[in-house]
Amino acid sequence: MLRNPADGTRLRILAWLAEPDTAGRGLTADDVAVRLGVPLPAARTHLRLLTALGLLRPPARTTASATAVTRCASPR
């Protein structure tokens, strides 16, 4: 799963975050697992990898139990 940063699931997550309603509120690993039909641990791993690559960022306030992210601004 981690060998290809351009994995189809990760691209779907980024496309989903580009939607105006999702971009404003962000999403959680639970959201990803339900919408994309992947196990919760896999959803968390996808979000952590995208965050490590600088494509997502955690919101200012999160709880330890939640993995919530928003999309970073596109580089200019």
All heavy atoms as TSV, in Angstrom:
chain	resi	resn	atom	element	x	y	z
A	1	MET	N	N	0.812	-1.192	0.000
A	1	MET	CA	C	0.000	0.000	0.000
A	1	MET	C	C	0.857	1.258	0.000
A	1	MET	O	O	0.498	2.245	-0.611
A	1	MET	CB	C	-0.907	-0.003	1.228
A	1	MET	CG	C	-1.721	1.260	1.335
A	1	MET	SD	S	-2.621	1.557	2.856
A	1	MET	CE	C	-3.376	0.056	3.249
A	2	LEU	N	N	1.992	1.231	0.683
A	2	LEU	CA	C	2.787	2.444	0.829
A	2	LEU	C	C	3.776	2.668	-0.304
A	2	LEU	O	O	4.407	3.707	-0.367
A	2	LEU	CB	C	3.535	2.406	2.162
A	2	LEU	CG	C	2.634	2.373	3.383
A	2	LEU	CD1	C	3.479	2.255	4.645
A	2	LEU	CD2	C	1.747	3.581	3.455
A	3	ARG	N	N	3.916	1.740	-1.188
A	3	ARG	CA	C	4.914	1.885	-2.245
A	3	ARG	C	C	4.544	2.929	-3.285
A	3	ARG	O	O	5.403	3.509	-3.913
A	3	ARG	CB	C	5.145	0.545	-2.938
A	3	ARG	CG	C	5.792	-0.458	-2.036
A	3	ARG	CD	C	6.041	-1.741	-2.798
A	3	ARG	NE	N	6.481	-2.770	-1.894
A	3	ARG	CZ	C	7.748	-3.129	-1.750
A	3	ARG	NH1	N	8.678	-2.542	-2.446
A	3	ARG	NH2	N	8.075	-4.069	-0.910
A	4	ASN	N	N	3.272	3.165	-3.485
A	4	ASN	CA	C	2.837	4.068	-4.551
A	4	ASN	C	C	2.002	5.213	-3.976
A	4	ASN	O	O	0.833	5.033	-3.682
A	4	ASN	CB	C	2.019	3.271	-5.576
A	4	ASN	CG	C	1.601	4.120	-6.749
A	4	ASN	OD1	O	1.961	5.288	-6.855
A	4	ASN	ND2	N	0.825	3.537	-7.632
A	5	PRO	N	N	2.611	6.420	-3.852
A	5	PRO	CA	C	1.843	7.539	-3.319
A	5	PRO	C	C	0.642	7.912	-4.188
A	5	PRO	O	O	-0.297	8.537	-3.721
A	5	PRO	CB	C	2.838	8.691	-3.279
A	5	PRO	CG	C	4.172	8.070	-3.396
A	5	PRO	CD	C	3.985	6.752	-4.086
A	6	ALA	N	N	0.647	7.529	-5.452
A	6	ALA	CA	C	-0.448	7.866	-6.374
A	6	ALA	C	C	-1.462	6.724	-6.468
A	6	ALA	O	O	-2.132	6.573	-7.470
A	6	ALA	CB	C	0.117	8.197	-7.743
A	7	ASP	N	N	-1.569	5.936	-5.416
A	7	ASP	CA	C	-2.541	4.851	-5.337
A	7	ASP	C	C	-3.947	5.378	-5.645
A	7	ASP	O	O	-4.286	6.512	-5.308
A	7	ASP	CB	C	-2.484	4.286	-3.911
A	7	ASP	CG	C	-3.579	3.283	-3.626
A	7	ASP	OD1	O	-3.430	2.139	-4.068
A	7	ASP	OD2	O	-4.564	3.668	-2.980
A	8	GLY	N	N	-4.766	4.570	-6.278
A	8	GLY	CA	C	-6.114	4.984	-6.662
A	8	GLY	C	C	-6.959	5.461	-5.495
A	8	GLY	O	O	-7.707	6.439	-5.609
A	9	THR	N	N	-6.857	4.799	-4.359
A	9	THR	CA	C	-7.636	5.222	-3.189
A	9	THR	C	C	-7.196	6.600	-2.721
A	9	THR	O	O	-8.021	7.459	-2.412
A	9	THR	CB	C	-7.503	4.198	-2.044
A	9	THR	OG1	O	-7.948	2.929	-2.511
A	9	THR	CG2	C	-8.301	4.618	-0.826
A	10	ARG	N	N	-5.896	6.839	-2.689
A	10	ARG	CA	C	-5.401	8.147	-2.255
A	10	ARG	C	C	-5.797	9.235	-3.243
A	10	ARG	O	O	-6.126	10.360	-2.840
A	10	ARG	CB	C	-3.903	8.087	-2.024
A	10	ARG	CG	C	-3.567	7.265	-0.781
A	10	ARG	CD	C	-2.110	7.293	-0.422
A	10	ARG	NE	N	-1.281	6.434	-1.237
A	10	ARG	CZ	C	-1.105	5.142	-1.021
A	10	ARG	NH1	N	-1.719	4.542	-0.014
A	10	ARG	NH2	N	-0.322	4.443	-1.788
A	11	LEU	N	N	-5.808	8.924	-4.518
A	11	LEU	CA	C	-6.260	9.911	-5.511
A	11	LEU	C	C	-7.743	10.210	-5.327
A	11	LEU	O	O	-8.172	11.364	-5.472
A	11	LEU	CB	C	-5.974	9.403	-6.927
A	11	LEU	CG	C	-4.500	9.305	-7.304
A	11	LEU	CD1	C	-4.349	8.665	-8.685
A	11	LEU	CD2	C	-3.824	10.663	-7.257
A	12	ARG	N	N	-8.529	9.188	-4.981
A	12	ARG	CA	C	-9.962	9.416	-4.720
A	12	ARG	C	C	-10.165	10.282	-3.485
A	12	ARG	O	O	-11.054	11.140	-3.449
A	12	ARG	CB	C	-10.684	8.079	-4.594
A	12	ARG	CG	C	-10.780	7.372	-5.934
A	12	ARG	CD	C	-11.344	5.970	-5.936
A	12	ARG	NE	N	-12.265	5.621	-4.884
A	12	ARG	CZ	C	-12.456	4.378	-4.464
A	12	ARG	NH1	N	-11.782	3.383	-5.020
A	12	ARG	NH2	N	-13.315	4.107	-3.523
A	13	ILE	N	N	-9.327	10.097	-2.465
A	13	ILE	CA	C	-9.411	10.934	-1.266
A	13	ILE	C	C	-9.127	12.393	-1.624
A	13	ILE	O	O	-9.849	13.302	-1.209
A	13	ILE	CB	C	-8.440	10.439	-0.174
A	13	ILE	CG1	C	-8.889	9.078	0.362
A	13	ILE	CG2	C	-8.317	11.464	0.959
A	13	ILE	CD1	C	-7.856	8.374	1.226
A	14	LEU	N	N	-8.083	12.620	-2.412
A	14	LEU	CA	C	-7.739	13.992	-2.806
A	14	LEU	C	C	-8.840	14.619	-3.661
A	14	LEU	O	O	-9.175	15.793	-3.492
A	14	LEU	CB	C	-6.403	14.010	-3.550
A	14	LEU	CG	C	-5.183	13.669	-2.693
A	14	LEU	CD1	C	-3.938	13.559	-3.572
A	14	LEU	CD2	C	-4.982	14.686	-1.585
A	15	ALA	N	N	-9.417	13.833	-4.561
A	15	ALA	CA	C	-10.508	14.356	-5.390
A	15	ALA	C	C	-11.720	14.683	-4.516
A	15	ALA	O	O	-12.383	15.710	-4.720
A	15	ALA	CB	C	-10.885	13.337	-6.467
A	16	TRP	N	N	-12.000	13.835	-3.541
A	16	TRP	CA	C	-13.114	14.063	-2.629
A	16	TRP	C	C	-12.899	15.354	-1.841
A	16	TRP	O	O	-13.810	16.157	-1.659
A	16	TRP	CB	C	-13.249	12.871	-1.715
A	16	TRP	CG	C	-14.411	12.866	-0.776
A	16	TRP	CD1	C	-15.532	13.651	-0.840
A	16	TRP	CD2	C	-14.568	12.043	0.362
A	16	TRP	NE1	N	-16.375	13.347	0.197
A	16	TRP	CE2	C	-15.804	12.355	0.953
A	16	TRP	CE3	C	-13.788	11.048	0.943
A	16	TRP	CZ2	C	-16.274	11.726	2.096
A	16	TRP	CZ3	C	-14.261	10.421	2.072
A	16	TRP	CH2	C	-15.489	10.761	2.639
A	17	LEU	N	N	-11.668	15.586	-1.391
A	17	LEU	CA	C	-11.375	16.804	-0.639
A	17	LEU	C	C	-11.408	18.049	-1.517
A	17	LEU	O	O	-11.458	19.160	-1.004
A	17	LEU	CB	C	-10.027	16.685	0.061
A	17	LEU	CG	C	-10.085	15.970	1.399
A	17	LEU	CD1	C	-8.704	15.591	1.880
A	17	LEU	CD2	C	-10.806	16.811	2.432
A	18	ALA	N	N	-11.374	17.881	-2.812
A	18	ALA	CA	C	-11.473	19.032	-3.715
A	18	ALA	C	C	-12.911	19.510	-3.868
A	18	ALA	O	O	-13.146	20.631	-4.323
A	18	ALA	CB	C	-10.885	18.678	-5.079
A	19	GLU	N	N	-13.874	18.680	-3.479
A	19	GLU	CA	C	-15.281	19.076	-3.544
A	19	GLU	C	C	-15.531	20.176	-2.520
A	19	GLU	O	O	-15.056	20.089	-1.381
A	19	GLU	CB	C	-16.188	17.877	-3.266
A	19	GLU	CG	C	-16.079	16.781	-4.298
A	19	GLU	CD	C	-16.871	15.529	-3.938
A	19	GLU	OE1	O	-17.616	15.546	-2.935
A	19	GLU	OE2	O	-16.723	14.534	-4.658
A	20	PRO	N	N	-16.260	21.229	-2.898
A	20	PRO	CA	C	-16.432	22.381	-2.010
A	20	PRO	C	C	-16.959	22.057	-0.611
A	20	PRO	O	O	-16.439	22.559	0.375
A	20	PRO	CB	C	-17.421	23.281	-2.765
A	20	PRO	CG	C	-17.269	22.884	-4.189
A	20	PRO	CD	C	-16.915	21.428	-4.184
A	21	ASP	N	N	-17.963	21.199	-0.501
A	21	ASP	CA	C	-18.511	20.920	0.829
A	21	ASP	C	C	-17.529	20.153	1.706
A	21	ASP	O	O	-17.421	20.393	2.900
A	21	ASP	CB	C	-19.845	20.175	0.733
A	21	ASP	CG	C	-19.722	18.834	0.015
A	21	ASP	OD1	O	-18.900	18.728	-0.903
A	21	ASP	OD2	O	-20.460	17.900	0.378
A	22	THR	N	N	-16.770	19.251	1.110
A	22	THR	CA	C	-15.790	18.476	1.865
A	22	THR	C	C	-14.571	19.324	2.199
A	22	THR	O	O	-14.021	19.220	3.291
A	22	THR	CB	C	-15.351	17.225	1.088
A	22	THR	OG1	O	-16.514	16.498	0.703
A	22	THR	CG2	C	-14.467	16.330	1.916
A	23	ALA	N	N	-14.152	20.160	1.270
A	23	ALA	CA	C	-12.975	20.998	1.487
A	23	ALA	C	C	-13.167	21.910	2.690
A	23	ALA	O	O	-12.238	22.149	3.453
A	23	ALA	CB	C	-12.678	21.822	0.239
A	24	GLY	N	N	-14.375	22.388	2.895
A	24	GLY	CA	C	-14.634	23.292	4.001
A	24	GLY	C	C	-14.629	22.629	5.364
A	24	GLY	O	O	-14.183	23.211	6.341
A	25	ARG	N	N	-15.086	21.374	5.434
A	25	ARG	CA	C	-15.191	20.718	6.734
A	25	ARG	C	C	-14.098	19.690	6.978
A	25	ARG	O	O	-13.873	19.268	8.101
A	25	ARG	CB	C	-16.566	20.066	6.897
A	25	ARG	CG	C	-16.826	18.908	5.979
A	25	ARG	CD	C	-18.143	18.209	6.336
A	25	ARG	NE	N	-18.435	17.166	5.381
A	25	ARG	CZ	C	-17.882	15.961	5.396
A	25	ARG	NH1	N	-17.034	15.652	6.321
A	25	ARG	NH2	N	-18.207	15.069	4.482
A	26	GLY	N	N	-13.409	19.254	5.921
A	26	GLY	CA	C	-12.414	18.204	6.073
A	26	GLY	C	C	-13.081	16.850	6.166
A	26	GLY	O	O	-14.275	16.705	5.900
A	27	LEU	N	N	-12.309	15.830	6.524
A	27	LEU	CA	C	-12.873	14.501	6.680
A	27	LEU	C	C	-12.058	13.713	7.674
A	27	LEU	O	O	-10.961	14.105	8.045
A	27	LEU	CB	C	-12.969	13.771	5.338
A	27	LEU	CG	C	-11.721	13.628	4.475
A	27	LEU	CD1	C	-10.899	12.425	4.904
A	27	LEU	CD2	C	-12.118	13.457	3.038
A	28	THR	N	N	-12.628	12.615	8.111
A	28	THR	CA	C	-11.962	11.743	9.072
A	28	THR	C	C	-11.694	10.390	8.431
A	28	THR	O	O	-12.235	10.068	7.365
A	28	THR	CB	C	-12.829	11.526	10.325
A	28	THR	OG1	O	-13.995	10.798	9.947
A	28	THR	CG2	C	-13.225	12.844	10.979
A	29	ALA	N	N	-10.900	9.584	9.115
A	29	ALA	CA	C	-10.645	8.227	8.638
A	29	ALA	C	C	-11.948	7.439	8.583
A	29	ALA	O	O	-12.140	6.623	7.683
A	29	ALA	CB	C	-9.629	7.536	9.532
A	30	ASP	N	N	-12.853	7.703	9.513
A	30	ASP	CA	C	-14.160	7.038	9.485
A	30	ASP	C	C	-14.913	7.388	8.208
A	30	ASP	O	O	-15.529	6.524	7.585
A	30	ASP	CB	C	-15.006	7.427	10.698
A	30	ASP	CG	C	-14.476	6.842	11.993
A	30	ASP	OD1	O	-13.952	5.716	11.971
A	30	ASP	OD2	O	-14.592	7.530	13.020
A	31	ASP	N	N	-14.880	8.675	7.809
A	31	ASP	CA	C	-15.527	9.105	6.566
A	31	ASP	C	C	-14.962	8.343	5.369
A	31	ASP	O	O	-15.702	7.866	4.508
A	31	ASP	CB	C	-15.313	10.607	6.309
A	31	ASP	CG	C	-15.950	11.503	7.355
A	31	ASP	OD1	O	-16.962	11.104	7.963
A	31	ASP	OD2	O	-15.421	12.614	7.549
A	32	VAL	N	N	-13.637	8.258	5.315
A	32	VAL	CA	C	-12.966	7.585	4.198
A	32	VAL	C	C	-13.339	6.112	4.171
A	32	VAL	O	O	-13.673	5.566	3.111
A	32	VAL	CB	C	-11.429	7.757	4.288
A	32	VAL	CG1	C	-10.715	6.900	3.258
A	32	VAL	CG2	C	-11.051	9.224	4.117
A	33	ALA	N	N	-13.305	5.460	5.327
A	33	ALA	CA	C	-13.613	4.030	5.386
A	33	ALA	C	C	-15.027	3.746	4.883
A	33	ALA	O	O	-15.231	2.822	4.091
A	33	ALA	CB	C	-13.444	3.523	6.819
A	34	VAL	N	N	-15.983	4.560	5.305
A	34	VAL	CA	C	-17.374	4.335	4.910
A	34	VAL	C	C	-17.573	4.635	3.427
A	34	VAL	O	O	-18.125	3.821	2.682
A	34	VAL	CB	C	-18.335	5.187	5.776
A	34	VAL	CG1	C	-19.737	5.172	5.216
A	34	VAL	CG2	C	-18.319	4.695	7.202
A	35	ARG	N	N	-17.119	5.790	2.987
A	35	ARG	CA	C	-17.391	6.197	1.601
A	35	ARG	C	C	-16.640	5.345	0.586
A	35	ARG	O	O	-17.179	5.013	-0.473
A	35	ARG	CB	C	-17.039	7.658	1.394
A	35	ARG	CG	C	-17.292	8.103	-0.038
A	35	ARG	CD	C	-17.376	9.571	-0.177
A	35	ARG	NE	N	-17.461	9.967	-1.570
A	35	ARG	CZ	C	-17.695	11.181	-1.968
A	35	ARG	NH1	N	-17.883	12.142	-1.096
A	35	ARG	NH2	N	-17.752	11.474	-3.239
A	36	LEU	N	N	-15.393	4.995	0.887
A	36	LEU	CA	C	-14.585	4.267	-0.093
A	36	LEU	C	C	-14.578	2.758	0.138
A	36	LEU	O	O	-13.971	2.017	-0.631
A	36	LEU	CB	C	-13.155	4.811	-0.102
A	36	LEU	CG	C	-13.030	6.310	-0.402
A	36	LEU	CD1	C	-11.574	6.722	-0.434
A	36	LEU	CD2	C	-13.713	6.662	-1.713
A	37	GLY	N	N	-15.225	2.310	1.211
A	37	GLY	CA	C	-15.327	0.872	1.456
A	37	GLY	C	C	-14.013	0.200	1.782
A	37	GLY	O	O	-13.772	-0.928	1.360
A	38	VAL	N	N	-13.174	0.895	2.550
A	38	VAL	CA	C	-11.900	0.303	2.973
A	38	VAL	C	C	-11.928	0.137	4.483
A	38	VAL	O	O	-12.668	0.830	5.185
A	38	VAL	CB	C	-10.694	1.184	2.550
A	38	VAL	CG1	C	-10.605	1.306	1.045
A	38	VAL	CG2	C	-10.741	2.555	3.200
A	39	PRO	N	N	-11.142	-0.793	5.025
A	39	PRO	CA	C	-11.089	-0.949	6.481
A	39	PRO	C	C	-10.562	0.331	7.138
A	39	PRO	O	O	-9.742	1.055	6.551
A	39	PRO	CB	C	-10.116	-2.106	6.692
A	39	PRO	CG	C	-10.032	-2.803	5.380
A	39	PRO	CD	C	-10.313	-1.770	4.330
A	40	LEU	N	N	-11.005	0.601	8.357
A	40	LEU	CA	C	-10.585	1.804	9.072
A	40	LEU	C	C	-9.068	1.919	9.207
A	40	LEU	O	O	-8.519	3.002	8.971
A	40	LEU	CB	C	-11.263	1.864	10.446
A	40	LEU	CG	C	-11.021	3.122	11.268
A	40	LEU	CD1	C	-11.431	4.384	10.507
A	40	LEU	CD2	C	-11.767	3.031	12.581
A	41	PRO	N	N	-8.330	0.841	9.541
A	41	PRO	CA	C	-6.871	0.975	9.622
A	41	PRO	C	C	-6.249	1.391	8.275
A	41	PRO	O	O	-5.297	2.168	8.239
A	41	PRO	CB	C	-6.391	-0.414	10.046
A	41	PRO	CG	C	-7.570	-1.012	10.749
A	41	PRO	CD	C	-8.780	-0.476	10.019
A	42	ALA	N	N	-6.798	0.895	7.184
A	42	ALA	CA	C	-6.290	1.283	5.862
A	42	ALA	C	C	-6.588	2.751	5.582
A	42	ALA	O	O	-5.744	3.482	5.053
A	42	ALA	CB	C	-6.902	0.409	4.772
A	43	ALA	N	N	-7.780	3.207	5.965
A	43	ALA	CA	C	-8.138	4.616	5.779
A	43	ALA	C	C	-7.180	5.509	6.554
A	43	ALA	O	O	-6.701	6.523	6.037
A	43	ALA	CB	C	-9.577	4.860	6.219
A	44	ARG	N	N	-6.881	5.136	7.794
A	44	ARG	CA	C	-5.929	5.922	8.606
A	44	ARG	C	C	-4.557	5.953	7.947
A	44	ARG	O	O	-3.905	6.999	7.932
A	44	ARG	CB	C	-5.819	5.328	9.998
A	44	ARG	CG	C	-7.009	5.606	10.857
A	44	ARG	CD	C	-6.770	5.118	12.275
A	44	ARG	NE	N	-7.951	5.343	13.079
A	44	ARG	CZ	C	-8.533	4.428	13.826
A	44	ARG	NH1	N	-8.045	3.207	13.892
A	44	ARG	NH2	N	-9.605	4.722	14.517
A	45	THR	N	N	-4.116	4.820	7.422
A	45	THR	CA	C	-2.807	4.758	6.775
A	45	THR	C	C	-2.765	5.656	5.543
A	45	THR	O	O	-1.792	6.386	5.335
A	45	THR	CB	C	-2.462	3.306	6.396
A	45	THR	OG1	O	-2.434	2.524	7.590
A	45	THR	CG2	C	-1.117	3.216	5.697
A	46	HIS	N	N	-3.810	5.635	4.735
A	46	HIS	CA	C	-3.870	6.505	3.557
A	46	HIS	C	C	-3.772	7.977	3.970
A	46	HIS	O	O	-3.009	8.749	3.383
A	46	HIS	CB	C	-5.169	6.290	2.779
A	46	HIS	CG	C	-5.226	5.013	2.009
A	46	HIS	ND1	N	-4.299	4.672	1.038
A	46	HIS	CD2	C	-6.110	3.983	2.050
A	46	HIS	CE1	C	-4.616	3.495	0.525
A	46	HIS	NE2	N	-5.704	3.054	1.117
A	47	LEU	N	N	-4.537	8.374	4.993
A	47	LEU	CA	C	-4.522	9.770	5.433
A	47	LEU	C	C	-3.170	10.162	6.024
A	47	LEU	O	O	-2.679	11.259	5.775
A	47	LEU	CB	C	-5.644	10.016	6.435
A	47	LEU	CG	C	-7.066	9.855	5.891
A	47	LEU	CD1	C	-8.084	10.120	6.987
A	47	LEU	CD2	C	-7.309	10.765	4.698
A	48	ARG	N	N	-2.567	9.264	6.770
A	48	ARG	CA	C	-1.237	9.568	7.338
A	48	ARG	C	C	-0.194	9.732	6.241
A	48	ARG	O	O	0.660	10.622	6.320
A	48	ARG	CB	C	-0.823	8.470	8.313
A	48	ARG	CG	C	-1.559	8.533	9.608
A	48	ARG	CD	C	-1.033	7.493	10.601
A	48	ARG	NE	N	-1.886	7.466	11.768
A	48	ARG	CZ	C	-2.448	6.376	12.260
A	48	ARG	NH1	N	-2.239	5.204	11.701
A	48	ARG	NH2	N	-3.219	6.445	13.322
A	49	LEU	N	N	-0.243	8.882	5.223
A	49	LEU	CA	C	0.725	9.001	4.127
A	49	LEU	C	C	0.530	10.309	3.383
A	49	LEU	O	O	1.498	11.022	3.106
A	49	LEU	CB	C	0.597	7.822	3.163
A	49	LEU	CG	C	1.543	7.896	1.951
A	49	LEU	CD1	C	2.998	7.830	2.394
A	49	LEU	CD2	C	1.241	6.822	0.954
A	50	LEU	N	N	-0.700	10.662	3.064
A	50	LEU	CA	C	-0.964	11.916	2.362
A	50	LEU	C	C	-0.546	13.121	3.211
A	50	LEU	O	O	-0.045	14.120	2.685
A	50	LEU	CB	C	-2.439	12.010	1.974
A	50	LEU	CG	C	-2.882	11.042	0.869
A	50	LEU	CD1	C	-4.398	11.013	0.762
A	50	LEU	CD2	C	-2.243	11.403	-0.461
A	51	THR	N	N	-0.709	13.016	4.519
A	51	THR	CA	C	-0.268	14.084	5.418
A	51	THR	C	C	1.256	14.162	5.433
A	51	THR	O	O	1.836	15.248	5.354
A	51	THR	CB	C	-0.820	13.860	6.838
A	51	THR	OG1	O	-2.246	13.832	6.764
A	51	THR	CG2	C	-0.386	14.966	7.786
A	52	ALA	N	N	1.921	13.013	5.503
A	52	ALA	CA	C	3.387	12.985	5.504
A	52	ALA	C	C	3.961	13.550	4.208
A	52	ALA	O	O	5.034	14.166	4.213
A	52	ALA	CB	C	3.889	11.553	5.721
A	53	LEU	N	N	3.243	13.378	3.109
A	53	LEU	CA	C	3.690	13.915	1.818
A	53	LEU	C	C	3.405	15.413	1.690
A	53	LEU	O	O	3.797	16.037	0.709
A	53	LEU	CB	C	3.010	13.167	0.671
A	53	LEU	CG	C	3.440	11.716	0.484
A	53	LEU	CD1	C	2.534	11.025	-0.533
A	53	LEU	CD2	C	4.885	11.647	0.043
A	54	GLY	N	N	2.697	15.979	2.660
A	54	GLY	CA	C	2.374	17.404	2.632
A	54	GLY	C	C	1.142	17.744	1.817
A	54	GLY	O	O	0.890	18.912	1.533
A	55	LEU	N	N	0.363	16.738	1.444
A	55	LEU	CA	C	-0.834	16.977	0.640
A	55	LEU	C	C	-2.062	17.251	1.504
A	55	LEU	O	O	-3.033	17.833	1.036
A	55	LEU	CB	C	-1.097	15.786	-0.276
A	55	LEU	CG	C	0.020	15.517	-1.293
A	55	LEU	CD1	C	-0.236	14.202	-2.021
A	55	LEU	CD2	C	0.129	16.669	-2.264
A	56	LEU	N	N	-2.022	16.802	2.750
A	56	LEU	CA	C	-3.111	17.051	3.695
A	56	LEU	C	C	-2.511	17.637	4.961
A	56	LEU	O	O	-1.320	17.496	5.211
A	56	LEU	CB	C	-3.832	15.742	4.056
A	56	LEU	CG	C	-4.443	14.939	2.932
A	56	LEU	CD1	C	-5.088	13.675	3.497
A	56	LEU	CD2	C	-5.449	15.751	2.158
A	57	ARG	N	N	-3.363	18.271	5.739
A	57	ARG	CA	C	-2.909	18.769	7.034
A	57	ARG	C	C	-4.011	18.521	8.060
A	57	ARG	O	O	-5.192	18.593	7.738
A	57	ARG	CB	C	-2.561	20.241	6.967
A	57	ARG	CG	C	-3.737	21.136	6.716
A	57	ARG	CD	C	-3.351	22.612	6.816
A	57	ARG	NE	N	-4.517	23.415	6.544
A	57	ARG	CZ	C	-4.834	23.918	5.352
A	57	ARG	NH1	N	-4.045	23.710	4.332
A	57	ARG	NH2	N	-5.912	24.636	5.191
A	58	PRO	N	N	-3.588	18.242	9.299
A	58	PRO	CA	C	-4.601	18.086	10.344
A	58	PRO	C	C	-5.203	19.450	10.667
A	58	PRO	O	O	-4.526	20.466	10.549
A	58	PRO	CB	C	-3.820	17.518	11.522
A	58	PRO	CG	C	-2.395	17.794	11.241
A	58	PRO	CD	C	-2.253	17.990	9.763
A	59	PRO	N	N	-6.462	19.470	11.060
A	59	PRO	CA	C	-7.041	20.758	11.459
A	59	PRO	C	C	-6.367	21.257	12.735
A	59	PRO	O	O	-5.649	20.508	13.398
A	59	PRO	CB	C	-8.518	20.441	11.677
A	59	PRO	CG	C	-8.576	18.976	11.872
A	59	PRO	CD	C	-7.404	18.385	11.158
A	60	ALA	N	N	-6.609	22.488	13.081
A	60	ALA	CA	C	-5.957	23.090	14.244
A	60	ALA	C	C	-6.218	22.313	15.524
A	60	ALA	O	O	-5.344	22.190	16.360
A	60	ALA	CB	C	-6.417	24.532	14.396
A	61	ARG	N	N	-7.423	21.766	15.659
A	61	ARG	CA	C	-7.769	21.036	16.886
A	61	ARG	C	C	-8.322	19.664	16.527
A	61	ARG	O	O	-9.316	19.556	15.831
A	61	ARG	CB	C	-8.807	21.803	17.671
A	61	ARG	CG	C	-8.315	23.143	18.141
A	61	ARG	CD	C	-9.425	23.914	18.777
A	61	ARG	NE	N	-9.956	23.181	19.918
A	61	ARG	CZ	C	-10.178	23.708	21.102
A	61	ARG	NH1	N	-9.946	24.963	21.300
A	61	ARG	NH2	N	-10.663	22.985	22.082
A	62	THR	N	N	-7.660	18.628	16.998
A	62	THR	CA	C	-8.186	17.268	16.845
A	62	THR	C	C	-8.035	16.542	18.168
A	62	THR	O	O	-7.200	16.896	18.991
A	62	THR	CB	C	-7.432	16.455	15.757
A	62	THR	OG1	O	-6.058	16.356	16.132
A	62	THR	CG2	C	-7.562	17.096	14.404
A	63	THR	N	N	-8.804	15.517	18.343
A	63	THR	CA	C	-8.643	14.677	19.525
A	63	THR	C	C	-7.722	13.536	19.172
A	63	THR	O	O	-7.518	13.213	18.004
A	63	THR	CB	C	-10.007	14.121	19.986
A	63	THR	OG1	O	-10.512	13.285	18.957
A	63	THR	CG2	C	-10.978	15.238	20.307
A	64	ALA	N	N	-7.166	12.926	20.177
A	64	ALA	CA	C	-6.230	11.824	19.934
A	64	ALA	C	C	-6.903	10.658	19.227
A	64	ALA	O	O	-6.252	9.912	18.511
A	64	ALA	CB	C	-5.630	11.363	21.260
A	65	SER	N	N	-8.206	10.494	19.397
A	65	SER	CA	C	-8.887	9.343	18.809
A	65	SER	C	C	-9.339	9.594	17.369
A	65	SER	O	O	-9.735	8.681	16.677
A	65	SER	CB	C	-10.102	8.962	19.650
A	65	SER	OG	O	-11.031	10.028	19.643
A	66	ALA	N	N	-9.299	10.834	16.924
A	66	ALA	CA	C	-9.791	11.154	15.584
A	66	ALA	C	C	-8.634	11.433	14.643
A	66	ALA	O	O	-7.665	12.071	15.012
A	66	ALA	CB	C	-10.717	12.364	15.633
A	67	THR	N	N	-8.750	10.943	13.434
A	67	THR	CA	C	-7.797	11.290	12.391
A	67	THR	C	C	-8.563	12.154	11.414
A	67	THR	O	O	-9.246	11.657	10.527
A	67	THR	CB	C	-7.263	10.025	11.689
A	67	THR	OG1	O	-6.687	9.177	12.667
A	67	THR	CG2	C	-6.217	10.382	10.650
A	68	ALA	N	N	-8.479	13.451	11.576
A	68	ALA	CA	C	-9.191	14.390	10.717
A	68	ALA	C	C	-8.171	15.174	9.911
A	68	ALA	O	O	-7.097	15.493	10.396
A	68	ALA	CB	C	-10.041	15.342	11.556
A	69	VAL	N	N	-8.505	15.457	8.656
A	69	VAL	CA	C	-7.575	16.181	7.794
A	69	VAL	C	C	-8.326	17.146	6.895
A	69	VAL	O	O	-9.514	17.011	6.661
A	69	VAL	CB	C	-6.760	15.224	6.899
A	69	VAL	CG1	C	-5.851	14.342	7.716
A	69	VAL	CG2	C	-7.663	14.384	6.021
A	70	THR	N	N	-7.594	18.118	6.402
A	70	THR	CA	C	-8.070	18.993	5.350
A	70	THR	C	C	-6.990	19.038	4.292
A	70	THR	O	O	-5.834	18.722	4.554
A	70	THR	CB	C	-8.365	20.415	5.860
A	70	THR	OG1	O	-7.174	20.943	6.438
A	70	THR	CG2	C	-9.486	20.428	6.881
A	71	ARG	N	N	-7.361	19.436	3.097
A	71	ARG	CA	C	-6.401	19.463	2.009
A	71	ARG	C	C	-5.558	20.728	2.081
A	71	ARG	O	O	-6.051	21.797	2.368
A	71	ARG	CB	C	-7.136	19.417	0.676
A	71	ARG	CG	C	-6.206	19.196	-0.487
A	71	ARG	CD	C	-6.958	18.850	-1.730
A	71	ARG	NE	N	-6.006	18.561	-2.783
A	71	ARG	CZ	C	-6.341	18.124	-3.954
A	71	ARG	NH1	N	-7.608	17.914	-4.237
A	71	ARG	NH2	N	-5.430	17.884	-4.854
A	72	CYS	N	N	-4.263	20.582	1.825
A	72	CYS	CA	C	-3.371	21.737	1.792
A	72	CYS	C	C	-3.645	22.543	0.526
A	72	CYS	O	O	-4.105	22.006	-0.478
A	72	CYS	CB	C	-1.907	21.283	1.786
A	72	CYS	SG	S	-1.390	20.554	3.340
A	73	ALA	N	N	-3.329	23.815	0.577
A	73	ALA	CA	C	-3.476	24.648	-0.605
A	73	ALA	C	C	-2.534	24.156	-1.689
A	73	ALA	O	O	-1.460	23.657	-1.407
A	73	ALA	CB	C	-3.170	26.101	-0.249
A	74	SER	N	N	-2.951	24.302	-2.930
A	74	SER	CA	C	-2.114	23.883	-4.051
A	74	SER	C	C	-0.890	24.788	-4.137
A	74	SER	O	O	-1.002	25.994	-3.979
A	74	SER	CB	C	-2.888	23.981	-5.362
A	74	SER	OG	O	-4.002	23.138	-5.320
A	75	PRO	N	N	0.298	24.207	-4.383
A	75	PRO	CA	C	1.486	25.042	-4.538
A	75	PRO	C	C	1.388	25.894	-5.783
A	75	PRO	O	O	0.792	25.500	-6.771
A	75	PRO	CB	C	2.634	24.031	-4.651
A	75	PRO	CG	C	1.994	22.742	-4.979
A	75	PRO	CD	C	0.561	22.805	-4.551
A	76	ARG	N	N	1.944	27.068	-5.716
A	76	ARG	CA	C	1.894	27.981	-6.871
A	76	ARG	C	C	3.169	27.961	-7.628
A	76	ARG	O	O	4.195	27.732	-7.234
A	76	ARG	CB	C	1.603	29.387	-6.399
A	76	ARG	CG	C	0.221	29.433	-5.827
A	76	ARG	CD	C	-0.110	30.819	-5.404
A	76	ARG	NE	N	-1.406	30.738	-4.748
A	76	ARG	CZ	C	-2.355	31.612	-4.920
A	76	ARG	NH1	N	-2.179	32.621	-5.700
A	76	ARG	NH2	N	-3.480	31.487	-4.308
